Amino acid sequence: MEKDAEDTTYRYEQALRGTEKQRYVLRLYVTGFTPSSARAISNLKALCEEHLKGRFELEVVDIFQRPALAKGEQIVATPTLVKLLPVPMQRFIGDLSAVGGKLFGLDLRPRYRRPLG
């Protein structure tokens, strides 16, 4: 029975390591350079740099310049973030200022930080 527990622990640790190496493909739809678009871009870049450093591709799409792409993706509001990879595909609407829910939706876990003192 002890061998089964060791195997399970090993597989779990390997799975966690795998999530740290996953590559994320993200597409952010915006409408021109509005304050909301600028906030969304800034918030998303900060989130990616903190939690996905070196493991993400980000494409920003201005729907005024590429309306066919937005129509094909059925974008009805902006800013909208689409996580293409890893699957499942997910969408987030807004300027991404509420990071906590986005981490959960992107299947990311906040890094553990030891309390000071």
N, C-alpha and C positions, 0 to 999 in steps of 0.2 A: 504494500500500500504506500509506503514511503517513496518508492521509485516513481509511482504515478504522480505524486505531489511534486516531486522534483521536475518531472517532464512537463507538467502543467505550468509550473513557474518559469521554466526555461522558455517554453513557447510564448507565454505572456510577455516576457522580457524582450524576446525577439520581435514580437508584434509591435511593441512600443518603440523599439529602435527603428522599425520600418516606417512608422508614421513620421519620425523625425527626418526621414530622407525623401518623403513624398514631394513631388513637384506640383505646384499649384499654377493653374492657368486661369487668369482672371481678366474679365473685360468690364470696364466701367463706362456706362453710357451717360453722357452729359449733354446739356443744351447750351452751347456757346461758353463763354467765360463769365459766368454769373457768380455771385458770391457763394451760392449753394454748390455750384460745380467746383469752385476753388477749394471749398471746405472738404468736399468729398474726396478730391484728389489728394489733398494734404493729409487727411485722416487715413486714407487707404495706404498711402506711402508709408506713413508712420507705423501703421499696424503691420504691414509687410516687412518693414525693416526690423521691427522688434521680434516678430514671431516667425517669419519665413525667410530670414536673411539668406540670400543665395539660392532659394528654392522656389522662386516664383517668376512668372512672366505676366506682365501687366500691359494691357492695351487699353488706351483711353479713346473712346469713339464719340465724336461730336455728331449728334444726330442731324444737325443742320447741314453738315458736310457729307454725311453718309446716311441719308434717310432710308434707303433700301435695306441696309443692314439692320437698322432699328426695326423696320417693319417686319422683316423676316424673323427677327428674334421676338416679335410681339412686345416691344417695349412701349408701355403706356404711360410711364412716369419717369422723370429723371430727378436726380441721379439714380441710376440703377446699377448695381454690381451683379454680374453673373459669374459664378464660380463654375467654370467648364470642367476642370479636373482638379483633384480626383473626383470621381463620380461618388455620389449622385450630383447632378447639376443643381445649383441652388441660386436663388435671386434674393437680393436685399435692396430695398428702396429707401432712399434718404441719403443724408450727407455723411453717414457712418460715424456719427459722433458718439453713439452709445455702443462702445466697443465690446462690452461684456457679452451681449447677445450675439454679436457677430462672431466672436471667437467660438462660441458653441456651434453656431450655424456653419462655420467653416471647418468644423471638426478639429479645432485647435484647443490646446490646453494652456492656460496661463502658466508661465514658468513659476515654479515654487520659489518664493523668496523668504529667506530666514528673517524673523523679526529682529530688529535692532535692539541691542541692550542685553 
